[in-house]
Every structure is written in C-alpha cells, then in structure tokens.
Amino acid sequence: MGDTLGGEIFNETARLQFAATYPEIPHILGHNLAHHPLLTLDALAGLAAELPGISIEYNRGDLPIGVDGKPGATGLSIEDTIRRIATSNSWAVLKNIEQVPAYNALLLALLGELRGEIEARTGAMLRPQGFVFISSPNAVTPYHFDPEHNILLQLTGSKVMTQFPAGDGFYAPDQVHESYHAGGARELVWREEMADGGRDFALTPGQAIYVPVMAPHFVRNGPESSISLSITWRSDWSFAEAEARGFNRQLRKLGIAPAPPGRWPARNFGKSAAFRILRKLSVTG
C-alpha cells in the first residue's frame, strides 16, 4: 500500500473512531491524503477526458439547496470547467473513477485500510466506487441522498456538509425512497422547516466525513475552490434496505401503507426476499 499512497491514510485513531460509529453515526475522521498526483486539477481534467460521458456531471454552482431537475452547466467543457474551477462558477463530479486502472488502485487501497472495520459490522464490502467532486467557491451541491456507505475526504479548500437523520420520513418521505430505487431522481424536496434538524460538519483538508446510507444532505463550498474524493461501498444490509423499499412500492400500488424498512442492525430479510421473487417474475415495474 505504501507504493500506491506513500504511507497510511487513515491512522489508528481514525480507524478506531470509524469502528466505534460505523455504520449509522456520521462523524469526522482525519486522513493523510494530501496533494496526491492523481488528484490535482490537471490530472482530474485528464481523468474526465478518459471517462465516458455518462460518468460526468457538472452544473452551475449558484444553485439553491433544493432543485427541480438539473439546471444545466455554464457552457464550458468539463476539462475547462475543472481547470478553471476557481472562476467557472460550477461544481463537477467524476463518477465511478474506478473505471480507470490507476484510480481503481487508489480506491481499493483506501478502502483496504478500513476493510476490517467495515466487514466486522456490515459483512463483505461490495461494489467499491469512487467519485471526485470539484467545486467553485461558494458552490452548492443541492439536497439529496445516496444509496451507498460513503466517506467524503476533503483534499483542497473547505466545505460544510449539512446532514439529516437517515430513515426519517420528515426529511425524505418513504415514497421518495421507493421512487428512487425504481429509477427516480435522488434529489429531494427542500422545505425550510427542515433546517433545524440538520447537523453541520465543517471540512478542511485532512478531514473526512462519514455519511450513512440514504442520509439526506447538502453541501456548501467555502470561499476557495475545492477538491473532494468520495469513497463508497455497498453491503448486504444496504441492498436489503433498497429491496425492502422496492417491495413497499409494490404494496403501496395495492393501496397498502407499508412500514418503512428498519435501519441497521435490522436486516429486512423478509421484504428483501419477497422483492427478489417479484423481480424474477418481472412484476416490479
């Protein structure tokens, strides 16, 4: 691992803290991934040129917390957006960086440092994926949720992530979860009355934030441009939660108001198994 990263990224203190709070409690971790040659602006512009178009998303930075659909970019190419991020008023995300071998090695090395702690709680670490976020000063990443276990490492610049309780229907209604797992959007409807329920996590270089599965959040970038790396993975639990949402969607079509899936350590095996049967029978549309 030293050949890939030049040393340990998550020290013993960070690993112990992660083990004590994973998988349901958001927390700040220290890391030592600074100025990695694969994560400079020029390197990331080159990565963007290698990735397929479906793996690239970039939008204006002056967005509200809540958005309806994708408002579009600034007219620059993704390479120019990244190289000019200090002035392009944008945020960009490069998705599934593991498609490029060097970035796959980086991702697996990082997650390898935490594999023991992850698998002791939620079993096998499945589908590791990496995402790089490049943001202009004061850019906003709108309110949304994600299906993966996620650690966001701040590399340059600063940002504040405001995170809300996972699994609470006040912040993300059950029907929205169900729609998302059926192929809908992950953006959520923002209401100002939800603001008091958020917890702010300020990130500077050398800090990372753990985000539980489907925890709603939005991000405000600081006064300088920033680069962040998100390392994610799935677990049998996260897949069972998603499948239980899928089964609930089928029940709702029948006029039944189902109970939401249980959060970890609830396993949701029954609904998960039922949904898999329905999926095999092709009746989950």
Order of alpha helices (4+ residues) and beta strands (2+ residues): alpha-alpha-beta-alpha-beta-alpha-beta-alpha-beta-beta-beta-beta-alpha-beta-beta-beta-beta-alpha-alpha
